[in-house]
Amino acid sequence: MLKKLAIFIPFLTLGIVTTAFAAEPTTSIIPGIDLGSSDPEGVSNSLQIIILITILSIAPAILVLMTCFTRIIVVLGFVRNALGTQQIPPNQVMVGLALFMTFFVMAPTFSEMNQTALKPYMAGEISQKEAFTSASKPLKEFMAKHTREKDLSLFLDYAKLDKPKEVDDIPLKALIPAYAISELKTAFQMGFMIFIPFLVIDMIVSSVLMSMGMMMLPPVMISLPFKILLFILVDGWNLIVQSLLVSF
């Protein structure tokens, strides 16, 4: 689906710009919008463009809160802060790595959504409502698997909703925020474990400098090379990525 959207966007932009310059204001005809049509072929081009733009506008929120992106980017941020390397690796590298890891982890879910929802809808075999239901099912199963019952109960109780018997019965308006705070808690737990060895190095270096009377020398300048060396010796990036993949 992402590949198709990525391919379609340049052609969509080119088509809109070309139409805007080629069409005369006096002779342009706006196609009708049939909101009641359940047939994909019956939906007007204008409505399809509106739906596409709406999906693209909320795509970042969908990517961040409904996938494993949150846990990955928070853990990578903890790694950089624990090392104390300021802006190294750069934010672009961190976000890029988190995105590709997200696509890797979510590939089975996206594939199932494509097979059960996107392809049948594009072929005209199912309606928009059926496509949405089929597409949300794999996402619900993934999010419910990594959502704590306590967090889900928080939003269900606040909205005064009955406890669902199956995963399909969980409303997305309660599942998405519950999944988000569950991911944040898991990411902070992993970040705490990452901080411990680097904190020990800082404490040792600070104690040594204090005993030598070098109180004016910042301990960070001395501890930073040792932390980087330790991270290299244990193959830190491999361990971090492996831990993230295993956690899913």
DOMI-217940 format. One record per residue (C-alpha): residue number from 1; residue in three letters; x, y, z. Coordinates in steps of 0.05 Angstrom, whole numbers, plus 5000, padded with zeros to 4 digits. Layout:
<pts>
[pt NUM, 'ALA', [X, Y, Z]]
...
</pts>
This chain:
<pts>
[pt 1, 'MET', [5000, 5000, 5000]]
[pt 2, 'LEU', [5056, 5048, 5018]]
[pt 3, 'LYS', [5091, 5033, 4952]]
[pt 4, 'LYS', [5028, 5047, 4913]]
[pt 5, 'LEU', [5016, 5112, 4950]]
[pt 6, 'ALA', [5088, 5133, 4939]]
[pt 7, 'ILE', [5083, 5119, 4865]]
[pt 8, 'PHE', [5014, 5152, 4859]]
[pt 9, 'ILE', [5030, 5218, 4894]]
[pt 10, 'PRO', [5076, 5248, 4840]]
[pt 11, 'PHE', [5026, 5231, 4785]]
[pt 12, 'LEU', [4969, 5259, 4828]]
[pt 13, 'THR', [5007, 5324, 4839]]
[pt 14, 'LEU', [5025, 5329, 4765]]
[pt 15, 'GLY', [4953, 5316, 4745]]
[pt 16, 'ILE', [4925, 5369, 4792]]
[pt 17, 'VAL', [4975, 5422, 4769]]
[pt 18, 'THR', [4964, 5406, 4696]]
[pt 19, 'THR', [4888, 5408, 4703]]
[pt 20, 'ALA', [4891, 5473, 4741]]
[pt 21, 'PHE', [4930, 5508, 4685]]
[pt 22, 'ALA', [4895, 5474, 4627]]
[pt 23, 'ALA', [4823, 5482, 4648]]
[pt 24, 'GLU', [4785, 5547, 4636]]
[pt 25, 'PRO', [4745, 5575, 4695]]
[pt 26, 'THR', [4683, 5585, 4652]]
[pt 27, 'THR', [4681, 5514, 4624]]
[pt 28, 'SER', [4707, 5472, 4682]]
[pt 29, 'ILE', [4659, 5421, 4709]]
[pt 30, 'ILE', [4665, 5395, 4780]]
[pt 31, 'PRO', [4646, 5321, 4783]]
[pt 32, 'GLY', [4591, 5301, 4830]]
[pt 33, 'ILE', [4605, 5268, 4896]]
[pt 34, 'ASP', [4564, 5207, 4914]]
[pt 35, 'LEU', [4574, 5196, 4988]]
[pt 36, 'GLY', [4525, 5138, 4990]]
[pt 37, 'SER', [4560, 5095, 4939]]
[pt 38, 'SER', [4590, 5030, 4965]]
[pt 39, 'ASP', [4621, 5012, 4898]]
[pt 40, 'PRO', [4693, 5037, 4890]]
[pt 41, 'GLU', [4679, 5050, 4816]]
[pt 42, 'GLY', [4620, 5094, 4835]]
[pt 43, 'VAL', [4660, 5141, 4878]]
[pt 44, 'SER', [4678, 5205, 4841]]
[pt 45, 'ASN', [4749, 5226, 4828]]
[pt 46, 'SER', [4741, 5287, 4873]]
[pt 47, 'LEU', [4721, 5245, 4932]]
[pt 48, 'GLN', [4779, 5197, 4920]]
[pt 49, 'ILE', [4828, 5256, 4920]]
[pt 50, 'ILE', [4797, 5283, 4985]]
[pt 51, 'ILE', [4803, 5214, 5018]]
[pt 52, 'LEU', [4875, 5207, 4995]]
[pt 53, 'ILE', [4895, 5276, 5021]]
[pt 54, 'THR', [4861, 5261, 5087]]
[pt 55, 'ILE', [4898, 5195, 5094]]
[pt 56, 'LEU', [4964, 5228, 5078]]
[pt 57, 'SER', [4952, 5283, 5130]]
[pt 58, 'ILE', [4942, 5232, 5186]]
[pt 59, 'ALA', [4994, 5183, 5161]]
[pt 60, 'PRO', [5048, 5208, 5209]]
[pt 61, 'ALA', [5002, 5197, 5269]]
[pt 62, 'ILE', [4983, 5128, 5243]]
[pt 63, 'LEU', [5056, 5110, 5234]]
[pt 64, 'VAL', [5077, 5135, 5302]]
[pt 65, 'LEU', [5020, 5110, 5346]]
[pt 66, 'MET', [4996, 5047, 5311]]
[pt 67, 'THR', [5062, 5014, 5295]]
[pt 68, 'CYS', [5126, 4996, 5332]]
[pt 69, 'PHE', [5158, 5063, 5313]]
[pt 70, 'THR', [5147, 5094, 5382]]
[pt 71, 'ARG', [5185, 5041, 5420]]
[pt 72, 'ILE', [5243, 5040, 5371]]
[pt 73, 'ILE', [5254, 5115, 5367]]
[pt 74, 'VAL', [5250, 5124, 5442]]
[pt 75, 'VAL', [5300, 5068, 5456]]
[pt 76, 'LEU', [5348, 5096, 5404]]
[pt 77, 'GLY', [5341, 5164, 5436]]
[pt 78, 'PHE', [5359, 5134, 5504]]
[pt 79, 'VAL', [5421, 5102, 5473]]
[pt 80, 'ARG', [5445, 5168, 5446]]
[pt 81, 'ASN', [5432, 5204, 5512]]
[pt 82, 'ALA', [5467, 5148, 5552]]
[pt 83, 'LEU', [5528, 5154, 5508]]
[pt 84, 'GLY', [5528, 5229, 5516]]
[pt 85, 'THR', [5546, 5242, 5443]]
[pt 86, 'GLN', [5497, 5300, 5436]]
[pt 87, 'GLN', [5473, 5300, 5364]]
[pt 88, 'ILE', [5512, 5239, 5341]]
[pt 89, 'PRO', [5481, 5199, 5308]]
[pt 90, 'PRO', [5440, 5256, 5276]]
[pt 91, 'ASN', [5365, 5258, 5282]]
[pt 92, 'GLN', [5357, 5241, 5208]]
[pt 93, 'VAL', [5396, 5177, 5218]]
[pt 94, 'MET', [5357, 5158, 5280]]
[pt 95, 'VAL', [5290, 5169, 5248]]
[pt 96, 'GLY', [5311, 5134, 5184]]
[pt 97, 'LEU', [5335, 5073, 5222]]
[pt 98, 'ALA', [5271, 5072, 5263]]
[pt 99, 'LEU', [5229, 5077, 5200]]
[pt 100, 'PHE', [5263, 5019, 5165]]
[pt 101, 'MET', [5261, 4977, 5228]]
[pt 102, 'THR', [5187, 4993, 5233]]
[pt 103, 'PHE', [5174, 4970, 5162]]
[pt 104, 'PHE', [5214, 4907, 5176]]
[pt 105, 'VAL', [5175, 4890, 5239]]
[pt 106, 'MET', [5107, 4909, 5211]]
[pt 107, 'ALA', [5117, 4875, 5144]]
[pt 108, 'PRO', [5074, 4814, 5161]]
[pt 109, 'THR', [5018, 4860, 5186]]
[pt 110, 'PHE', [5022, 4905, 5125]]
[pt 111, 'SER', [5022, 4844, 5079]]
[pt 112, 'GLU', [4960, 4816, 5112]]
[pt 113, 'MET', [4925, 4884, 5106]]
[pt 114, 'ASN', [4943, 4887, 5032]]
[pt 115, 'GLN', [4917, 4816, 5019]]
[pt 116, 'THR', [4852, 4821, 5059]]
[pt 117, 'ALA', [4833, 4894, 5049]]
[pt 118, 'LEU', [4869, 4934, 4996]]
[pt 119, 'LYS', [4870, 4885, 4938]]
[pt 120, 'PRO', [4797, 4864, 4946]]
[pt 121, 'TYR', [4775, 4937, 4951]]
[pt 122, 'MET', [4815, 4958, 4890]]
[pt 123, 'ALA', [4784, 4900, 4852]]
[pt 124, 'GLY', [4715, 4922, 4872]]
[pt 125, 'GLU', [4700, 4859, 4911]]
[pt 126, 'ILE', [4686, 4893, 4978]]
[pt 127, 'SER', [4659, 4960, 5000]]
[pt 128, 'GLN', [4696, 5016, 5036]]
[pt 129, 'LYS', [4667, 4996, 5103]]
[pt 130, 'GLU', [4687, 4924, 5094]]
[pt 131, 'ALA', [4757, 4944, 5072]]
[pt 132, 'PHE', [4766, 4987, 5134]]
[pt 133, 'THR', [4743, 4930, 5179]]
[pt 134, 'SER', [4789, 4880, 5145]]
[pt 135, 'ALA', [4848, 4928, 5147]]
[pt 136, 'SER', [4838, 4945, 5221]]
[pt 137, 'LYS', [4837, 4872, 5243]]
[pt 138, 'PRO', [4912, 4857, 5233]]
[pt 139, 'LEU', [4930, 4924, 5266]]
[pt 140, 'LYS', [4884, 4909, 5325]]
[pt 141, 'GLU', [4916, 4841, 5335]]
[pt 142, 'PHE', [4986, 4871, 5333]]
[pt 143, 'MET', [4969, 4928, 5381]]
[pt 144, 'ALA', [4929, 4885, 5429]]
[pt 145, 'LYS', [4988, 4837, 5434]]
[pt 146, 'HIS', [5033, 4892, 5461]]
[pt 147, 'THR', [4981, 4931, 5501]]
[pt 148, 'ARG', [4977, 4922, 5577]]
[pt 149, 'GLU', [4909, 4904, 5604]]
[pt 150, 'LYS', [4914, 4959, 5656]]
[pt 151, 'ASP', [4925, 5013, 5603]]
[pt 152, 'LEU', [4868, 4987, 5560]]
[pt 153, 'SER', [4821, 4985, 5620]]
[pt 154, 'LEU', [4838, 5057, 5635]]
[pt 155, 'PHE', [4808, 5083, 5570]]
[pt 156, 'LEU', [4751, 5032, 5569]]
[pt 157, 'ASP', [4730, 5053, 5639]]
[pt 158, 'TYR', [4736, 5127, 5623]]
[pt 159, 'ALA', [4692, 5119, 5561]]
[pt 160, 'LYS', [4645, 5073, 5600]]
[pt 161, 'LEU', [4652, 5017, 5550]]
[pt 162, 'ASP', [4641, 4944, 5564]]
[pt 163, 'LYS', [4701, 4898, 5569]]
[pt 164, 'PRO', [4709, 4866, 5500]]
[pt 165, 'LYS', [4708, 4791, 5494]]
[pt 166, 'GLU', [4751, 4788, 5431]]
[pt 167, 'VAL', [4805, 4831, 5400]]
[pt 168, 'ASP', [4759, 4851, 5343]]
[pt 169, 'ASP', [4710, 4881, 5393]]
[pt 170, 'ILE', [4761, 4930, 5420]]
[pt 171, 'PRO', [4746, 5001, 5394]]
[pt 172, 'LEU', [4805, 5036, 5361]]
[pt 173, 'LYS', [4792, 5100, 5400]]
[pt 174, 'ALA', [4810, 5062, 5464]]
[pt 175, 'LEU', [4862, 5014, 5436]]
[pt 176, 'ILE', [4907, 5066, 5402]]
[pt 177, 'PRO', [4922, 5110, 5463]]
[pt 178, 'ALA', [4927, 5048, 5508]]
[pt 179, 'TYR', [4978, 5018, 5460]]
[pt 180, 'ALA', [5017, 5084, 5457]]
[pt 181, 'ILE', [5026, 5089, 5532]]
[pt 182, 'SER', [5043, 5015, 5537]]
[pt 183, 'GLU', [5097, 5025, 5485]]
[pt 184, 'LEU', [5124, 5085, 5522]]
[pt 185, 'LYS', [5129, 5045, 5587]]
[pt 186, 'THR', [5165, 4988, 5552]]
[pt 187, 'ALA', [5212, 5036, 5518]]
[pt 188, 'PHE', [5229, 5071, 5583]]
[pt 189, 'GLN', [5242, 5003, 5617]]
[pt 190, 'MET', [5291, 4985, 5561]]
[pt 191, 'GLY', [5322, 5054, 5566]]
[pt 192, 'PHE', [5334, 5046, 5640]]
[pt 193, 'MET', [5372, 4982, 5629]]
[pt 194, 'ILE', [5413, 5016, 5575]]
[pt 195, 'PHE', [5432, 5073, 5621]]
[pt 196, 'ILE', [5460, 5030, 5678]]
[pt 197, 'PRO', [5528, 5010, 5649]]
[pt 198, 'PHE', [5542, 5081, 5624]]
[pt 199, 'LEU', [5522, 5110, 5691]]
[pt 200, 'VAL', [5572, 5064, 5725]]
[pt 201, 'ILE', [5627, 5090, 5680]]
[pt 202, 'ASP', [5609, 5162, 5695]]
[pt 203, 'MET', [5610, 5148, 5770]]
[pt 204, 'ILE', [5678, 5113, 5766]]
[pt 205, 'VAL', [5709, 5169, 5725]]
[pt 206, 'SER', [5680, 5222, 5770]]
[pt 207, 'SER', [5707, 5187, 5833]]
[pt 208, 'VAL', [5776, 5179, 5803]]
[pt 209, 'LEU', [5780, 5253, 5783]]
[pt 210, 'MET', [5755, 5274, 5851]]
[pt 211, 'SER', [5809, 5232, 5886]]
[pt 212, 'MET', [5862, 5262, 5841]]
[pt 213, 'GLY', [5839, 5332, 5858]]
[pt 214, 'MET', [5818, 5348, 5786]]
[pt 215, 'MET', [5752, 5378, 5805]]
[pt 216, 'MET', [5754, 5431, 5750]]
[pt 217, 'LEU', [5760, 5378, 5695]]
[pt 218, 'PRO', [5691, 5357, 5668]]
[pt 219, 'PRO', [5682, 5282, 5679]]
[pt 220, 'VAL', [5643, 5278, 5614]]
[pt 221, 'MET', [5706, 5293, 5573]]
[pt 222, 'ILE', [5741, 5233, 5604]]
[pt 223, 'SER', [5683, 5185, 5608]]
[pt 224, 'LEU', [5658, 5195, 5536]]
[pt 225, 'PRO', [5716, 5158, 5502]]
[pt 226, 'PHE', [5709, 5101, 5551]]
[pt 227, 'LYS', [5634, 5096, 5539]]
[pt 228, 'ILE', [5644, 5095, 5464]]
[pt 229, 'LEU', [5698, 5043, 5471]]
[pt 230, 'LEU', [5654, 4999, 5514]]
[pt 231, 'PHE', [5596, 5007, 5465]]
[pt 232, 'ILE', [5642, 4986, 5407]]
[pt 233, 'LEU', [5672, 4926, 5444]]
[pt 234, 'VAL', [5604, 4896, 5461]]
[pt 235, 'ASP', [5577, 4911, 5391]]
[pt 236, 'GLY', [5525, 4957, 5421]]
[pt 237, 'TRP', [5483, 4972, 5359]]
[pt 238, 'ASN', [5475, 4899, 5344]]
[pt 239, 'LEU', [5453, 4885, 5416]]
[pt 240, 'ILE', [5404, 4944, 5416]]
[pt 241, 'VAL', [5372, 4925, 5350]]
[pt 242, 'GLN', [5369, 4852, 5370]]
[pt 243, 'SER', [5335, 4870, 5435]]
[pt 244, 'LEU', [5284, 4913, 5399]]
[pt 245, 'LEU', [5268, 4858, 5348]]
[pt 246, 'VAL', [5262, 4805, 5401]]
[pt 247, 'SER', [5215, 4849, 5442]]
[pt 248, 'PHE', [5164, 4845, 5386]]
</pts>
